[in-house]
Amino acid sequence: MPGRALNARAVTAAVIGNALEWYDFTVFGFMTVVIARLFFPSSSDYASILLTTATFGVAFVMRPVGGIVLGLYADRAGRKAALTLVIGLMTLGILLLAIAPPYSAIGIGAPLVIVFARLLQGFSAGGEFGSSTALLIEAAPFSRRGFYGSFQMASQAAALLLGAIVGAAISRGLSPEALESWGWRVPFIFGLIIGPVGLYIRRNMADTEAFLHAKKTARRATLGEVFRTHSREVLCGLGSVIALTVSVYVLIAYLPTFAVKQLKLPFGQSFTALIVGNLLLTVLSPVAGAWSDRIGRKGLSLWSLGITLVIIYPLFAWLAAEPSVMRLVIVQALLSIALSGYYGPFGALIAELFPAHVRSTGLSLAYNIAVMIFGGFGQFIVTWLIRVTESQLAPTFYVMGGLVLSLIAVACIPATRHADVDEARDFSR
């Protein structure tokens, strides 16, 4: 029973901060159209959207920095210390977004406040994935790492789902004038409620046995060691993250903007597709994670990526031929089902690339570099591609390229997995 209670606390601590991070980033993406008008006014609607999506991407420049600093901190001071610091910084960033005055009130200071808040959030988010994934994997029985690790992606999908529900409620329940005046702040204020709860839970959690064992028996984690002895693992992990990144930031976070600007669908109704898609990911990711414990993570991941690659272009071509909310929902649902086979085993798949004493650092490097390059500026690139190619299907080209890179990376992942001390632990008591 004590072991199971420890597991539950670890999962809760990892999930709540991870959910806060993704909720915040999701809401910002969903509110791009409104934020563009308030903080980046321009005579060109295209220029305003481009500036706002660039600001969305600016936060990701800080993610590798935060990943290195906070990843090393987690491998030296512990998962508890790092995750507590991360959620405090996240909450401060959300607060700045919630109270930021618009351009009409303070001029150039308005976009500067937004950029600073995004940089702060990017730094803190850089340490979230590596530390929380390490916590989930190390708290799990060795034979159930896939299931426990799936809560990393399930919590992201749940946060996206919550963001979509809040976004839909705000956009449908308020007039355009009210939404632009004050309604856009409500999702950020709602996110502030999560911060103190997560801070309390993380301050009262215990570090994992795997970390404590590694701290006693392994040398001090350094960045040089990660690059020197685990460069292949970092590259495989980085490549594996690409598909995850392009699917989240292009197929999910960018969807409301794409639906309004390219498909000419109602802003509020576009959230219906996001709610359906993320509900499926939230439910199916743990199922796929548990399945990977039985049949293997690598094979399931390759099948999932391959199926998604095959169906994405025909689905978007069908949607563009006759845009409707129902077709948008169907496309989102089918892609979510296909991707769940990758999202589920993903946490364990890349966490097992690294031993415990460098796990947070290795995960943070692989994850945040890929997210910065392929995710942070994904919306910016897609907006630009649509403009240059004059094709509504431009987002699929970008996502398909990411899927191919991840297929190659997953195929190159070594067969061996790091068991640490977890394999010998007995959680049945």
N, C-alpha and C positions, 0 to 999 in steps of 0.2 A: 503493500500500500504506500509506504513512503516514496518508493521509486516512481510509482504512478502519479502521485501528487506532484513530485518534482517535474515529471514530464509535462503535466498539464500546465504548471506555472511557466515552464520554459516556452511551451507553444503559445500561451497567452501573451507572454512578454514579447516574443518575436512578432506575432501577428499584429498586435495593436499598433506598434510603431510603424511597421511596414505598411499597414493599412492607412495610417495617417499620412505617410509620405505620398502614397499613390493617390489618395483622395485629393490631396492638395494639388499635385501636379495635374490630375485629371480635371479638376474644376477649372484651373487656369486655362487648360486647353479648350474646355467646353465654352468658356466665356471669352474666347479670343475676339469674336465679332464685337462684343460690347466694350471690352478693354481697349481695343484698337481705336474706337471712336473717342473714348474718354481720356486716354493717356498718350495716344500717338496720333493726334488729328492731322489730317493731310487732305489736300485737294483731290487726291487719288485714293479711292477705296482700296485698290490693289496695294498701294504703297503702305497704307495703314496696317493692313493685314500682314504684309511682309515684315514690317517693323515689329509687330507684336509676336509673330512666330519666331523672329530672330531673338527677341527677348526671352521667349520660352526656351530657346536653344542656348542662350548665354549661361543659364544656370548649369548646364551640362559641362561647360568648360571647367567649372570648379569641382565637378564630381571626381575626376581622377586624383586631384589634390586632396580632397576630403577622404577619398578611398585609401590613399597611401597613408596619410596622417592618422586617420581613425582606425584603419586596418592594423597598422603597427601597434597602435595603442591597445586595440582589442587583443592582439596576440601577446602583449606584454602585461597589461594591467588586468585583462579579463573581459569577457563578453558583457558582464553586468556594467562595468564602468563605462565602456564605450557606448553601449546602447542607451544608458541613462543620459549621457552627454548629447547623443544624437537627437533624442526626442525633445530635449530642452531647446536645442538650436532650431529644430523644425518648427516648434510652437512659436518661437520668436519671429521667424520668417512669415508664418501665416498671419500673425498679429499685424505686422507691417502692411501686408496686402489688404487686410480687412479695414484698416484705418487710413490708407493712403488717399490724400486729396487729389482730385483730378487736375488735368492740365489747365482748365479754365480758372482754377483757384490759385495755383502757385506756379504756373508756367513750366519751365524746363525742370523744375524740382520734382514734378510729378513722375515723369518717366524715370528719373534718377532713383527715386524711392523704390519703384517697381523693380528696377534692375538690381539694386542693392539687396532687396528681399529675395530675389531669385538667386543671386550669388550665394547668399547665406543658406538658402534651402538646398542649393546644389552641393555645397560643401558638406552639410549634414547628411544629405541623402547618399553621398558618396560612401559614407561609412555604414549605412543601414543594411544594405544587401549582404555584404560579406559577414558582418557580425551576426545578423539575425539568422542567416542560413547556417553558419557554423553552429550557432546555438541549437537550432532545430535538429541538425544531423547528429550532434554530439549528445543530445538528450534522448535520442531514439534508440531502441533496441536495434542491434545491427541488422537483423532480418526484416526490420520495418522502416529502414531509412527512406525508402522511396515514398512511403505513406506520410511520414513525418515531414519530409522535405517538400511534399506537395503543398503544404500549408503556406509555403512562401508564395507560390503563384496563386493559390486559392485566395489568399488574403489580398493580393493585388487585384484579382478579379472582383472580389467582394467590395473593395474600395472603389473600383471603377463602377460597379453596380450602384453603390450608394451615391457616388457622384452623379451618375446618370439620373437616378431617381430624384435627387435634390435639384438637379438642373432642369429636369422635366417639370417638376412642381413649380419652380420659380418662373420658368419661361411661359408656362401655360396659365399660371395663376395670377400673373401680373401683366399690366399693360406694358407696351414697349417703353413708354415714358417712365413708369415706375421702375422697370427693370434697369434702365439706364441711370436713373437718379440714385437709387439705393439698393434695389433688389439684387444686383450682381454681388454685393458684399455679403449677403446672407449665407451662401455656401461656405465662405471663408470663416465667418463667425461661428457657424455650426462646427467647423473643423477644430476650432479652439477648445471645444468641450472635450475632445478626445485627448488632447495634449496632457493635461494634469492627471488624468486617469492612467495613461500610459507611463507617465513619469513615476507615479506611485508604485505601479506594478513592477517596473524595472528596478527601482531602488530597493525593493524587498525580495528580489529573486536571488538565487544562488548560482554561482558559476558551475559549469559542467565538470564532471569527473575527468573527461578527456582533456580539457584545458588544464586542470590542476595537475594531472599526471604529466602532461607535456611540459608544464612549467618547472616541474621538479627534475625531469630527466633530459630535457632538450636544452640546447643553447638558446640564447636570446635571439628573437626573430629580427632579421635585418632585411632591408630591401635588396641588398646585394645578393644575399643567399637565395632569395626567391628567383631573381633573374639568372643566377649562376647555376642552380641545381634544378629549377622547375620551369625553365623557359618553354619547353614543349607543352607542359601542362597549361601555362598561361596562354599560349597561342591557341591551343585547343579550346580552352574555356572562352577566350575572347571570340573566337569564331562561332562557338555555340550560342553565344548571347545575341548575335546579330539577328537571327530569325525572331527571337523573342522581342527584341527592341523594335524592329521595323513593324512587326505585327501590332504591338501595343500602341506605338506612337503614330502610326499611319492608319491602320485599320480601325483603331478604337478612338484614341484621343483626337484625331483629326477629323473623324467622321461627321460631327455636326457642322463644321466649317465646310467640308466637302459637299454635304447634302444641301446646304443653303446656297453656296456659291456656284457649284457646278451642276447639281441636279435640280436646283430651284424648288426644293421641297421645304415645307414649313419647318422653322427652327425647332419649335417645341416637339413636333412629331418625330424628328430624327432621333430623339432620345429613346423612343420605343425600341428601336433596333439595338441600341446599346444595352438597355435593360435586359432584353432577351439573351443577347450574346454573352454578357458577363454573368448572368445567372447560370447559363450552361457551363461556363468555364469554372465558376465557383463550385458547382456540384460535381462536375466530371473530373476536375484535376485530381482530387484525392482518390477517386476511383482508379484513374490511370496511374497515380503514384503507387497505390497498393498493388496494382497489376504488374508494375515494373519490378516489384519485389519478388514476383513469382517467375516472370518470363525474361527478365533482363531489361535494363534501361536503354541500352544502346540500340537494340533492334526496334523497340517500340518507338523510340525517338526518330529513327530514320524513316520508318513507315509513315509516321505522322507528318514529318516535313515533306516527304515525297508526295503524299496525297494532297496536301495543301498547295504545293507547287503546281500540281496538275489542274486543280479546280479553280484557282483564283482568277485567272484571266477570263475563262468562259462565264463565270458568275458575274464579274463586273461588266463584261460586254452585254450580258442579258439585262443587267440593271440599267446601264446607260441607254439601251435601245428603247426602253419604256419606263422611265423612272417613276417609282411609286413607293409609298411608305411600306406597303406589304412586301414588295420585292426587296427593299432594303433590309427588312427584318429577316427574310429568308436567307439572303446572302450572308448576313452577320451570323445567323444561327448555324449554317452549314460550315462556315469558316471556324467558328468557335468549337464545334464538335471535332473537326479535323485537328485543330491546334491543341486540344486538350490532351491528346496523346503525347505531346511534347512538353506542354506546361507541367503536367503531373510529375514526371520523373526528373524534370530539369534541375531542381534544387540538389537532389542527391547526386545526379549525374556529374555535375561540375564540382560539388563539394568534395567528392571522393577522389578528385584529382590531387588534393593536397593533404599532407599530414597536419595534425592538429596545431603544431607550434607555429606554422605559417599559413594556416587555413584562411583566416580572415583577410590577411594581406593579399594572398594569391587570388582569392575570390574577388576582392575589391578591385584589384588591378584589372583582371580579365573583364569583369562586369562593367566597370565605369569607363574604361577606354572605349569599349564597344558602344556603350550607350551614348557617350559624348559624340563619337564620330557618326554613328548610323541612326541614333534616335533623337538626340537633342536638336539637331538641325534637319531632322526628317521632314517635319511640316514645312519648313522654309524651302527645302529642296523640292518637295512635291508641288508646292505652290508655284515655284519657279518653273518646274518641268511642265506643268499644265499650261502655263502662259507661253512657254517657248514652243512646245509641241502642238499646242491648241488641241490637245486630246484629253478627254475626260478619263481615259484609261491610264494616264501617266502614273498614278499611284501604284498600279499593279506592277509596272516595270521595276520600280524601286523595291517593292516587297519581294518580287520574284528573284531579283539579284541577291537580296539578303538571304533568302531561303537556300539558294544554291551554295553560297559561302558556308552556311551552317551545316548543310548536308556533308560538305567536304570535311569540315572541322570535326563533326561527330564521328564520321567514319575513321578519323585518325586518333580518336581517344584511345589511350592504352587500355588493355583488358583488365589490368590489375587495379584493385581498389584499396585505399588506405583504411585499415580497420582500427588503427590506434588501439586503445584499450577497450573499445566498445564491444568488440566481438566476444570478449570474455565476460561481459557483464550479464547479470541475470535480472531481468525486469519482471519475472513471473511472481516474485515475492510480494 
